[in-house]
Structure formats: C-alpha cells, structure tokens
C-alpha cells in the first residue's frame, strides 16, 4: 500500500513546477518545489526505514 502513495507524492510537484515556470515566477516556485521534493523524500525515507524495520 505504501508504494503507490509514494509514487503519487513524488510525481505531484513536477507539473506544478512546470506551470510556475510558464507563469514567470521562477525563483519562488523553484524554492517551494525543492522544499516539497525534500520533504517528500524525507517522508519516503522515513516510511521505508520504518517498513524495513517491521519486516526485519
């Protein structure tokens, strides 16, 4: 159940970043998307480690 949710979380910021670049606000959008990507990666790493601990 964790894999499809993680895939959706990772894929969400990409189209938002493209739309922001089209609108012309590049710096703020890039910073926000980078923060979202970092948070999503940290969340996935935390989830994966917890899941592995449960399995092991």
PDBQT receptor file of N, H, CA, C and O in Angstrom, charges set to zero:
ATOM      1  N   UNK A   1       0.836  -1.220   0.000  1.00  0.00    +0.000 N 
ATOM      2  CA  UNK A   1       0.000   0.000   0.000  1.00  0.00    +0.000 C 
ATOM      3  C   UNK A   1       0.871   1.271   0.000  1.00  0.00    +0.000 C 
ATOM      4  O   UNK A   1       0.420   2.324  -0.449  1.00  0.00    +0.000 OA
ATOM      5  N   UNK A   2       2.099   1.179   0.494  1.00  0.00    +0.000 N 
ATOM      6  H   UNK A   2       2.466   0.323   0.859  1.00  0.00    +0.000 HD
ATOM      7  CA  UNK A   2       2.931   2.389   0.604  1.00  0.00    +0.000 C 
ATOM      8  C   UNK A   2       3.493   2.812  -0.744  1.00  0.00    +0.000 C 
ATOM      9  O   UNK A   2       3.726   4.000  -0.967  1.00  0.00    +0.000 OA
ATOM     10  N   UNK A   3       3.716   1.856  -1.653  1.00  0.00    +0.000 N 
ATOM     11  H   UNK A   3       3.527   0.891  -1.472  1.00  0.00    +0.000 HD
ATOM     12  CA  UNK A   3       4.388   2.208  -2.907  1.00  0.00    +0.000 C 
ATOM     13  C   UNK A   3       3.578   3.157  -3.794  1.00  0.00    +0.000 C 
ATOM     14  O   UNK A   3       4.136   4.171  -4.214  1.00  0.00    +0.000 OA
ATOM     15  N   UNK A   4       2.301   2.902  -4.110  1.00  0.00    +0.000 N 
ATOM     16  H   UNK A   4       1.848   2.078  -3.769  1.00  0.00    +0.000 HD
ATOM     17  CA  UNK A   4       1.556   3.824  -4.985  1.00  0.00    +0.000 C 
ATOM     18  C   UNK A   4       1.412   5.214  -4.369  1.00  0.00    +0.000 C 
ATOM     19  O   UNK A   4       1.443   6.212  -5.089  1.00  0.00    +0.000 OA
ATOM     20  N   UNK A   5       1.256   5.291  -3.058  1.00  0.00    +0.000 N 
ATOM     21  H   UNK A   5       1.230   4.480  -2.473  1.00  0.00    +0.000 HD
ATOM     22  CA  UNK A   5       1.155   6.599  -2.407  1.00  0.00    +0.000 C 
ATOM     23  C   UNK A   5       2.459   7.366  -2.561  1.00  0.00    +0.000 C 
ATOM     24  O   UNK A   5       2.450   8.566  -2.834  1.00  0.00    +0.000 OA
ATOM     25  N   UNK A   6       3.592   6.668  -2.385  1.00  0.00    +0.000 N 
ATOM     26  H   UNK A   6       3.600   5.693  -2.163  1.00  0.00    +0.000 HD
ATOM     27  CA  UNK A   6       4.885   7.342  -2.512  1.00  0.00    +0.000 C 
ATOM     28  C   UNK A   6       5.089   7.825  -3.936  1.00  0.00    +0.000 C 
ATOM     29  O   UNK A   6       5.600   8.925  -4.148  1.00  0.00    +0.000 OA
ATOM     30  N   UNK A   7       4.696   7.011  -4.928  1.00  0.00    +0.000 N 
ATOM     31  H   UNK A   7       4.282   6.118  -4.757  1.00  0.00    +0.000 HD
ATOM     32  CA  UNK A   7       4.855   7.421  -6.329  1.00  0.00    +0.000 C 
ATOM     33  C   UNK A   7       4.037   8.679  -6.592  1.00  0.00    +0.000 C 
ATOM     34  O   UNK A   7       4.519   9.599  -7.252  1.00  0.00    +0.000 OA
ATOM     35  N   UNK A   8       2.806   8.734  -6.087  1.00  0.00    +0.000 N 
ATOM     36  H   UNK A   8       2.414   7.986  -5.551  1.00  0.00    +0.000 HD
ATOM     37  CA  UNK A   8       1.970   9.917  -6.315  1.00  0.00    +0.000 C 
ATOM     38  C   UNK A   8       2.581  11.135  -5.627  1.00  0.00    +0.000 C 
ATOM     39  O   UNK A   8       2.551  12.234  -6.180  1.00  0.00    +0.000 OA
ATOM     40  N   UNK A   9       3.137  10.952  -4.424  1.00  0.00    +0.000 N 
ATOM     41  H   UNK A   9       3.161  10.059  -3.974  1.00  0.00    +0.000 HD
ATOM     42  CA  UNK A   9       3.730  12.082  -3.700  1.00  0.00    +0.000 C 
ATOM     43  C   UNK A   9       4.921  12.638  -4.476  1.00  0.00    +0.000 C 
ATOM     44  O   UNK A   9       5.108  13.853  -4.541  1.00  0.00    +0.000 OA
ATOM     45  N   UNK A  10       5.732  11.744  -5.068  1.00  0.00    +0.000 N 
ATOM     46  H   UNK A  10       5.579  10.758  -5.016  1.00  0.00    +0.000 HD
ATOM     47  CA  UNK A  10       6.905  12.219  -5.806  1.00  0.00    +0.000 C 
ATOM     48  C   UNK A  10       6.475  12.922  -7.086  1.00  0.00    +0.000 C 
ATOM     49  O   UNK A  10       7.074  13.931  -7.458  1.00  0.00    +0.000 OA
ATOM     50  N   UNK A  11       5.457  12.420  -7.766  1.00  0.00    +0.000 N 
ATOM     51  H   UNK A  11       4.969  11.601  -7.464  1.00  0.00    +0.000 HD
ATOM     52  CA  UNK A  11       5.105  12.960  -9.073  1.00  0.00    +0.000 C 
ATOM     53  C   UNK A  11       4.292  14.254  -8.985  1.00  0.00    +0.000 C 
ATOM     54  O   UNK A  11       4.137  14.938  -9.996  1.00  0.00    +0.000 OA
ATOM     55  N   UNK A  12       3.774  14.607  -7.819  1.00  0.00    +0.000 N 
ATOM     56  H   UNK A  12       3.900  14.052  -6.997  1.00  0.00    +0.000 HD
ATOM     57  CA  UNK A  12       2.928  15.802  -7.717  1.00  0.00    +0.000 C 
ATOM     58  C   UNK A  12       3.680  17.107  -8.000  1.00  0.00    +0.000 C 
ATOM     59  O   UNK A  12       3.169  17.907  -8.783  1.00  0.00    +0.000 OA
ATOM     60  N   UNK A  13       4.873  17.386  -7.412  1.00  0.00    +0.000 N 
ATOM     61  H   UNK A  13       5.289  16.736  -6.776  1.00  0.00    +0.000 HD
ATOM     62  CA  UNK A  13       5.498  18.704  -7.595  1.00  0.00    +0.000 C 
ATOM     63  C   UNK A  13       5.947  18.994  -9.024  1.00  0.00    +0.000 C 
ATOM     64  O   UNK A  13       6.100  20.164  -9.374  1.00  0.00    +0.000 OA
ATOM     65  N   UNK A  14       6.163  17.987  -9.863  1.00  0.00    +0.000 N 
ATOM     66  H   UNK A  14       6.038  17.037  -9.579  1.00  0.00    +0.000 HD
ATOM     67  CA  UNK A  14       6.742  18.223 -11.194  1.00  0.00    +0.000 C 
ATOM     68  C   UNK A  14       5.837  19.085 -12.077  1.00  0.00    +0.000 C 
ATOM     69  O   UNK A  14       6.316  20.095 -12.593  1.00  0.00    +0.000 OA
ATOM     70  N   UNK A  15       4.544  18.746 -12.285  1.00  0.00    +0.000 N 
ATOM     71  H   UNK A  15       4.155  17.926 -11.866  1.00  0.00    +0.000 HD
ATOM     72  CA  UNK A  15       3.694  19.592 -13.120  1.00  0.00    +0.000 C 
ATOM     73  C   UNK A  15       3.498  20.981 -12.510  1.00  0.00    +0.000 C 
ATOM     74  O   UNK A  15       3.375  21.962 -13.243  1.00  0.00    +0.000 OA
ATOM     75  N   UNK A  16       3.468  21.076 -11.190  1.00  0.00    +0.000 N 
ATOM     76  H   UNK A  16       3.569  20.279 -10.594  1.00  0.00    +0.000 HD
ATOM     77  CA  UNK A  16       3.353  22.393 -10.554  1.00  0.00    +0.000 C 
ATOM     78  C   UNK A  16       4.560  23.258 -10.905  1.00  0.00    +0.000 C 
ATOM     79  O   UNK A  16       4.419  24.448 -11.185  1.00  0.00    +0.000 OA
ATOM     80  N   UNK A  17       5.744  22.653 -10.887  1.00  0.00    +0.000 N 
ATOM     81  H   UNK A  17       5.858  21.686 -10.659  1.00  0.00    +0.000 HD
ATOM     82  CA  UNK A  17       6.963  23.398 -11.218  1.00  0.00    +0.000 C 
ATOM     83  C   UNK A  17       6.892  23.905 -12.659  1.00  0.00    +0.000 C 
ATOM     84  O   UNK A  17       7.243  25.055 -12.922  1.00  0.00    +0.000 OA
ATOM     85  N   UNK A  18       6.446  23.070 -13.590  1.00  0.00    +0.000 N 
ATOM     86  H   UNK A  18       6.161  22.135 -13.376  1.00  0.00    +0.000 HD
ATOM     87  CA  UNK A  18       6.358  23.485 -14.987  1.00  0.00    +0.000 C 
ATOM     88  C   UNK A  18       5.357  24.631 -15.137  1.00  0.00    +0.000 C 
ATOM     89  O   UNK A  18       5.636  25.602 -15.841  1.00  0.00    +0.000 OA
ATOM     90  N   UNK A  19       4.208  24.535 -14.493  1.00  0.00    +0.000 N 
ATOM     91  H   UNK A  19       3.981  23.747 -13.921  1.00  0.00    +0.000 HD
ATOM     92  CA  UNK A  19       3.198  25.588 -14.615  1.00  0.00    +0.000 C 
ATOM     93  C   UNK A  19       3.734  26.898 -14.036  1.00  0.00    +0.000 C 
ATOM     94  O   UNK A  19       3.499  27.966 -14.600  1.00  0.00    +0.000 OA
ATOM     95  N   UNK A  20       4.448  26.823 -12.923  1.00  0.00    +0.000 N 
ATOM     96  H   UNK A  20       4.639  25.956 -12.464  1.00  0.00    +0.000 HD
ATOM     97  CA  UNK A  20       5.008  28.039 -12.322  1.00  0.00    +0.000 C 
ATOM     98  C   UNK A  20       6.031  28.668 -13.258  1.00  0.00    +0.000 C 
ATOM     99  O   UNK A  20       6.072  29.891 -13.397  1.00  0.00    +0.000 OA
ATOM    100  N   UNK A  21       6.862  27.841 -13.905  1.00  0.00    +0.000 N 
ATOM    101  H   UNK A  21       6.828  26.848 -13.791  1.00  0.00    +0.000 HD
ATOM    102  CA  UNK A  21       7.854  28.390 -14.835  1.00  0.00    +0.000 C 
ATOM    103  C   UNK A  21       7.151  29.068 -16.009  1.00  0.00    +0.000 C 
ATOM    104  O   UNK A  21       7.621  30.095 -16.499  1.00  0.00    +0.000 OA
ATOM    105  N   UNK A  22       6.026  28.504 -16.466  1.00  0.00    +0.000 N 
ATOM    106  H   UNK A  22       5.644  27.670 -16.067  1.00  0.00    +0.000 HD
ATOM    107  CA  UNK A  22       5.292  29.132 -17.561  1.00  0.00    +0.000 C 
ATOM    108  C   UNK A  22       4.717  30.473 -17.117  1.00  0.00    +0.000 C 
ATOM    109  O   UNK A  22       4.652  31.412 -17.911  1.00  0.00    +0.000 OA
ATOM    110  N   UNK A  23       4.304  30.571 -15.869  1.00  0.00    +0.000 N 
ATOM    111  H   UNK A  23       4.357  29.809 -15.224  1.00  0.00    +0.000 HD
ATOM    112  CA  UNK A  23       3.708  31.822 -15.384  1.00  0.00    +0.000 C 
ATOM    113  C   UNK A  23       4.772  32.904 -15.221  1.00  0.00    +0.000 C 
ATOM    114  O   UNK A  23       4.438  34.089 -15.237  1.00  0.00    +0.000 OA
ATOM    115  N   UNK A  24       6.029  32.536 -15.067  1.00  0.00    +0.000 N 
ATOM    116  H   UNK A  24       6.301  31.574 -15.054  1.00  0.00    +0.000 HD
ATOM    117  CA  UNK A  24       7.104  33.529 -14.985  1.00  0.00    +0.000 C 
ATOM    118  C   UNK A  24       7.666  33.711 -13.585  1.00  0.00    +0.000 C 
ATOM    119  O   UNK A  24       8.681  34.387 -13.418  1.00  0.00    +0.000 OA
ATOM    120  N   UNK A  25       7.028  33.119 -12.566  1.00  0.00    +0.000 N 
ATOM    121  H   UNK A  25       6.203  32.570 -12.702  1.00  0.00    +0.000 HD
ATOM    122  CA  UNK A  25       7.563  33.239 -11.208  1.00  0.00    +0.000 C 
ATOM    123  C   UNK A  25       8.480  32.038 -10.954  1.00  0.00    +0.000 C 
ATOM    124  O   UNK A  25       8.036  31.002 -10.461  1.00  0.00    +0.000 OA
ATOM    125  N   UNK A  26       9.745  32.188 -11.291  1.00  0.00    +0.000 N 
ATOM    126  H   UNK A  26      10.106  33.030 -11.692  1.00  0.00    +0.000 HD
ATOM    127  CA  UNK A  26      10.641  31.028 -11.266  1.00  0.00    +0.000 C 
ATOM    128  C   UNK A  26      11.258  30.804  -9.886  1.00  0.00    +0.000 C 
ATOM    129  O   UNK A  26      11.288  29.675  -9.398  1.00  0.00    +0.000 OA
ATOM    130  N   UNK A  27      11.750  31.867  -9.258  1.00  0.00    +0.000 N 
ATOM    131  H   UNK A  27      11.726  32.785  -9.655  1.00  0.00    +0.000 HD
ATOM    132  CA  UNK A  27      12.527  31.666  -8.037  1.00  0.00    +0.000 C 
ATOM    133  C   UNK A  27      11.671  31.091  -6.911  1.00  0.00    +0.000 C 
ATOM    134  O   UNK A  27      12.037  30.091  -6.293  1.00  0.00    +0.000 OA
ATOM    135  N   UNK A  28      10.523  31.732  -6.646  1.00  0.00    +0.000 N 
ATOM    136  H   UNK A  28      10.226  32.545  -7.147  1.00  0.00    +0.000 HD
ATOM    137  CA  UNK A  28       9.671  31.264  -5.551  1.00  0.00    +0.000 C 
ATOM    138  C   UNK A  28       9.183  29.845  -5.822  1.00  0.00    +0.000 C 
ATOM    139  O   UNK A  28       9.191  28.998  -4.929  1.00  0.00    +0.000 OA
ATOM    140  N   UNK A  29       8.759  29.588  -7.060  1.00  0.00    +0.000 N 
ATOM    141  H   UNK A  29       8.753  30.276  -7.786  1.00  0.00    +0.000 HD
ATOM    142  CA  UNK A  29       8.221  28.268  -7.382  1.00  0.00    +0.000 C 
ATOM    143  C   UNK A  29       9.304  27.209  -7.228  1.00  0.00    +0.000 C 
ATOM    144  O   UNK A  29       9.051  26.136  -6.679  1.00  0.00    +0.000 OA
ATOM    145  N   UNK A  30      10.515  27.507  -7.712  1.00  0.00    +0.000 N 
ATOM    146  H   UNK A  30      10.720  28.378  -8.158  1.00  0.00    +0.000 HD
ATOM    147  CA  UNK A  30      11.581  26.513  -7.635  1.00  0.00    +0.000 C 
ATOM    148  C   UNK A  30      11.915  26.211  -6.175  1.00  0.00    +0.000 C 
ATOM    149  O   UNK A  30      12.138  25.058  -5.807  1.00  0.00    +0.000 OA
ATOM    150  N   UNK A  31      11.946  27.264  -5.341  1.00  0.00    +0.000 N 
ATOM    151  H   UNK A  31      11.764  28.201  -5.639  1.00  0.00    +0.000 HD
ATOM    152  CA  UNK A  31      12.238  27.041  -3.930  1.00  0.00    +0.000 C 
ATOM    153  C   UNK A  31      11.151  26.192  -3.279  1.00  0.00    +0.000 C 
ATOM    154  O   UNK A  31      11.453  25.260  -2.534  1.00  0.00    +0.000 OA
ATOM    155  N   UNK A  32       9.891  26.511  -3.556  1.00  0.00    +0.000 N 
ATOM    156  H   UNK A  32       9.646  27.268  -4.161  1.00  0.00    +0.000 HD
ATOM    157  CA  UNK A  32       8.792  25.753  -2.961  1.00  0.00    +0.000 C 
ATOM    158  C   UNK A  32       8.824  24.310  -3.447  1.00  0.00    +0.000 C 
ATOM    159  O   UNK A  32       8.629  23.390  -2.652  1.00  0.00    +0.000 OA
ATOM    160  N   UNK A  33       9.065  24.096  -4.734  1.00  0.00    +0.000 N 
ATOM    161  H   UNK A  33       9.223  24.844  -5.380  1.00  0.00    +0.000 HD
ATOM    162  CA  UNK A  33       9.089  22.734  -5.262  1.00  0.00    +0.000 C 
ATOM    163  C   UNK A  33      10.264  21.966  -4.675  1.00  0.00    +0.000 C 
ATOM    164  O   UNK A  33      10.140  20.780  -4.370  1.00  0.00    +0.000 OA
ATOM    165  N   UNK A  34      11.403  22.632  -4.516  1.00  0.00    +0.000 N 
ATOM    166  H   UNK A  34      11.504  23.596  -4.764  1.00  0.00    +0.000 HD
ATOM    167  CA  UNK A  34      12.551  21.960  -3.919  1.00  0.00    +0.000 C 
ATOM    168  C   UNK A  34      12.235  21.547  -2.485  1.00  0.00    +0.000 C 
ATOM    169  O   UNK A  34      12.601  20.453  -2.054  1.00  0.00    +0.000 OA
ATOM    170  N   UNK A  35      11.558  22.420  -1.749  1.00  0.00    +0.000 N 
ATOM    171  H   UNK A  35      11.260  23.309  -2.099  1.00  0.00    +0.000 HD
ATOM    172  CA  UNK A  35      11.187  22.078  -0.376  1.00  0.00    +0.000 C 
ATOM    173  C   UNK A  35      10.213  20.902  -0.373  1.00  0.00    +0.000 C 
ATOM    174  O   UNK A  35      10.335  19.997   0.452  1.00  0.00    +0.000 OA
ATOM    175  N   UNK A  36       9.243  20.914  -1.295  1.00  0.00    +0.000 N 
ATOM    176  H   UNK A  36       9.144  21.650  -1.965  1.00  0.00    +0.000 HD
ATOM    177  CA  UNK A  36       8.287  19.809  -1.363  1.00  0.00    +0.000 C 
ATOM    178  C   UNK A  36       9.004  18.515  -1.700  1.00  0.00    +0.000 C 
ATOM    179  O   UNK A  36       8.718  17.475  -1.108  1.00  0.00    +0.000 OA
ATOM    180  N   UNK A  37       9.939  18.569  -2.651  1.00  0.00    +0.000 N 
ATOM    181  H   UNK A  37      10.172  19.414  -3.132  1.00  0.00    +0.000 HD
ATOM    182  CA  UNK A  37      10.678  17.367  -3.019  1.00  0.00    +0.000 C 
ATOM    183  C   UNK A  37      11.488  16.855  -1.833  1.00  0.00    +0.000 C 
ATOM    184  O   UNK A  37      11.518  15.652  -1.577  1.00  0.00    +0.000 OA
ATOM    185  N   UNK A  38      12.140  17.756  -1.112  1.00  0.00    +0.000 N 
ATOM    186  H   UNK A  38      12.116  18.734  -1.320  1.00  0.00    +0.000 HD
ATOM    187  CA  UNK A  38      12.942  17.354   0.040  1.00  0.00    +0.000 C 
ATOM    188  C   UNK A  38      12.057  16.718   1.109  1.00  0.00    +0.000 C 
ATOM    189  O   UNK A  38      12.402  15.678   1.671  1.00  0.00    +0.000 OA
ATOM    190  N   UNK A  39      10.909  17.351   1.388  1.00  0.00    +0.000 N 
ATOM    191  H   UNK A  39      10.629  18.195   0.931  1.00  0.00    +0.000 HD
ATOM    192  CA  UNK A  39      10.000  16.806   2.402  1.00  0.00    +0.000 C 
ATOM    193  C   UNK A  39       9.473  15.440   1.975  1.00  0.00    +0.000 C 
ATOM    194  O   UNK A  39       9.389  14.521   2.789  1.00  0.00    +0.000 OA
ATOM    195  N   UNK A  40       9.118  15.308   0.698  1.00  0.00    +0.000 N 
ATOM    196  H   UNK A  40       9.186  16.055   0.037  1.00  0.00    +0.000 HD
ATOM    197  CA  UNK A  40       8.593  14.028   0.221  1.00  0.00    +0.000 C 
ATOM    198  C   UNK A  40       9.668  12.953   0.307  1.00  0.00    +0.000 C 
ATOM    199  O   UNK A  40       9.381  11.821   0.698  1.00  0.00    +0.000 OA
ATOM    200  N   UNK A  41      10.909  13.295  -0.055  1.00  0.00    +0.000 N 
ATOM    201  H   UNK A  41      11.142  14.214  -0.373  1.00  0.00    +0.000 HD
ATOM    202  CA  UNK A  41      11.985  12.312   0.018  1.00  0.00    +0.000 C 
ATOM    203  C   UNK A  41      12.248  11.909   1.468  1.00  0.00    +0.000 C 
ATOM    204  O   UNK A  41      12.428  10.726   1.758  1.00  0.00    +0.000 OA
ATOM    205  N   UNK A  42      12.270  12.881   2.377  1.00  0.00    +0.000 N 
ATOM    206  H   UNK A  42      12.124  13.842   2.141  1.00  0.00    +0.000 HD
ATOM    207  CA  UNK A  42      12.467  12.565   3.788  1.00  0.00    +0.000 C 
ATOM    208  C   UNK A  42      11.337  11.677   4.302  1.00  0.00    +0.000 C 
ATOM    209  O   UNK A  42      11.574  10.731   5.053  1.00  0.00    +0.000 OA
ATOM    210  N   UNK A  43      10.093  11.991   3.885  1.00  0.00    +0.000 N 
ATOM    211  H   UNK A  43       9.901  12.760   3.275  1.00  0.00    +0.000 HD
ATOM    212  CA  UNK A  43       8.943  11.195   4.307  1.00  0.00    +0.000 C 
ATOM    213  C   UNK A  43       9.065   9.774   3.783  1.00  0.00    +0.000 C 
ATOM    214  O   UNK A  43       8.801   8.815   4.508  1.00  0.00    +0.000 OA
ATOM    215  N   UNK A  44       9.470   9.636   2.506  1.00  0.00    +0.000 N 
ATOM    216  H   UNK A  44       9.685  10.415   1.917  1.00  0.00    +0.000 HD
ATOM    217  CA  UNK A  44       9.602   8.306   1.920  1.00  0.00    +0.000 C 
ATOM    218  C   UNK A  44      10.719   7.534   2.611  1.00  0.00    +0.000 C 
ATOM    219  O   UNK A  44      10.558   6.350   2.910  1.00  0.00    +0.000 OA
ATOM    220  N   UNK A  45      11.849   8.191   2.870  1.00  0.00    +0.000 N 
ATOM    221  H   UNK A  45      11.980   9.152   2.627  1.00  0.00    +0.000 HD
ATOM    222  CA  UNK A  45      12.950   7.507   3.539  1.00  0.00    +0.000 C 
ATOM    223  C   UNK A  45      12.511   7.052   4.926  1.00  0.00    +0.000 C 
ATOM    224  O   UNK A  45      12.808   5.928   5.333  1.00  0.00    +0.000 OA
ATOM    225  N   UNK A  46      11.807   7.914   5.655  1.00  0.00    +0.000 N 
ATOM    226  H   UNK A  46      11.566   8.827   5.325  1.00  0.00    +0.000 HD
ATOM    227  CA  UNK A  46      11.337   7.555   6.988  1.00  0.00    +0.000 C 
ATOM    228  C   UNK A  46      10.364   6.380   6.904  1.00  0.00    +0.000 C 
ATOM    229  O   UNK A  46      10.437   5.446   7.702  1.00  0.00    +0.000 OA
ATOM    230  N   UNK A  47       9.445   6.436   5.922  1.00  0.00    +0.000 N 
ATOM    231  H   UNK A  47       9.385   7.195   5.274  1.00  0.00    +0.000 HD
ATOM    232  CA  UNK A  47       8.477   5.357   5.767  1.00  0.00    +0.000 C 
ATOM    233  C   UNK A  47       9.176   4.056   5.399  1.00  0.00    +0.000 C 
ATOM    234  O   UNK A  47       8.854   2.997   5.937  1.00  0.00    +0.000 OA
ATOM    235  N   UNK A  48      10.149   4.141   4.465  1.00  0.00    +0.000 N 
ATOM    236  H   UNK A  48      10.410   5.002   4.028  1.00  0.00    +0.000 HD
ATOM    237  CA  UNK A  48      10.849   2.936   4.037  1.00  0.00    +0.000 C 
ATOM    238  C   UNK A  48      11.628   2.321   5.195  1.00  0.00    +0.000 C 
ATOM    239  O   UNK A  48      11.620   1.102   5.362  1.00  0.00    +0.000 OA
ATOM    240  N   UNK A  49      12.297   3.143   5.994  1.00  0.00    +0.000 N 
ATOM    241  H   UNK A  49      12.304   4.134   5.858  1.00  0.00    +0.000 HD
ATOM    242  CA  UNK A  49      13.074   2.610   7.109  1.00  0.00    +0.000 C 
ATOM    243  C   UNK A  49      12.136   1.954   8.125  1.00  0.00    +0.000 C 
ATOM    244  O   UNK A  49      12.436   0.874   8.633  1.00  0.00    +0.000 OA
ATOM    245  N   UNK A  50      11.007   2.598   8.424  1.00  0.00    +0.000 N 
ATOM    246  H   UNK A  50      10.764   3.476   8.012  1.00  0.00    +0.000 HD
ATOM    247  CA  UNK A  50      10.057   2.020   9.372  1.00  0.00    +0.000 C 
ATOM    248  C   UNK A  50       9.501   0.707   8.823  1.00  0.00    +0.000 C 
ATOM    249  O   UNK A  50       9.338  -0.262   9.564  1.00  0.00    +0.000 OA
ATOM    250  N   UNK A  51       9.210   0.681   7.515  1.00  0.00    +0.000 N 
ATOM    251  H   UNK A  51       9.343   1.469   6.913  1.00  0.00    +0.000 HD
ATOM    252  CA  UNK A  51       8.663  -0.523   6.899  1.00  0.00    +0.000 C 
ATOM    253  C   UNK A  51       9.687  -1.648   6.943  1.00  0.00    +0.000 C 
ATOM    254  O   UNK A  51       9.344  -2.795   7.229  1.00  0.00    +0.000 OA
ATOM    255  N   UNK A  52      10.950  -1.318   6.660  1.00  0.00    +0.000 N 
ATOM    256  H   UNK A  52      11.228  -0.386   6.428  1.00  0.00    +0.000 HD
ATOM    257  CA  UNK A  52      12.001  -2.337   6.703  1.00  0.00    +0.000 C 
ATOM    258  C   UNK A  52      12.195  -2.852   8.119  1.00  0.00    +0.000 C 
ATOM    259  O   UNK A  52      12.426  -4.044   8.323  1.00  0.00    +0.000 OA
ATOM    260  N   UNK A  53      12.104  -1.960   9.099  1.00  0.00    +0.000 N 
ATOM    261  H   UNK A  53      11.917  -0.992   8.934  1.00  0.00    +0.000 HD
ATOM    262  CA  UNK A  53      12.255  -2.396  10.487  1.00  0.00    +0.000 C 
ATOM    263  C   UNK A  53      11.147  -3.372  10.860  1.00  0.00    +0.000 C 
ATOM    264  O   UNK A  53      11.385  -4.353  11.565  1.00  0.00    +0.000 OA
ATOM    265  N   UNK A  54       9.926  -3.098  10.382  1.00  0.00    +0.000 N 
ATOM    266  H   UNK A  54       9.732  -2.302   9.809  1.00  0.00    +0.000 HD
ATOM    267  CA  UNK A  54       8.828  -4.016  10.670  1.00  0.00    +0.000 C 
ATOM    268  C   UNK A  54       9.074  -5.370  10.007  1.00  0.00    +0.000 C 
ATOM    269  O   UNK A  54       8.807  -6.414  10.601  1.00  0.00    +0.000 OA
ATOM    270  N   UNK A  55       9.587  -5.349   8.763  1.00  0.00    +0.000 N 
ATOM    271  H   UNK A  55       9.803  -4.501   8.279  1.00  0.00    +0.000 HD
ATOM    272  CA  UNK A  55       9.834  -6.611   8.054  1.00  0.00    +0.000 C 
ATOM    273  C   UNK A  55      10.955  -7.385   8.735  1.00  0.00    +0.000 C 
ATOM    274  O   UNK A  55      10.823  -8.587   8.967  1.00  0.00    +0.000 OA
ATOM    275  N   UNK A  56      12.066  -6.707   9.061  1.00  0.00    +0.000 N 
ATOM    276  H   UNK A  56      12.173  -5.730   8.872  1.00  0.00    +0.000 HD
ATOM    277  CA  UNK A  56      13.208  -7.394   9.672  1.00  0.00    +0.000 C 
ATOM    278  C   UNK A  56      12.870  -7.703  11.137  1.00  0.00    +0.000 C 
ATOM    279  O   UNK A  56      13.689  -8.282  11.851  1.00  0.00    +0.000 OA
TER     280      UNK A  56
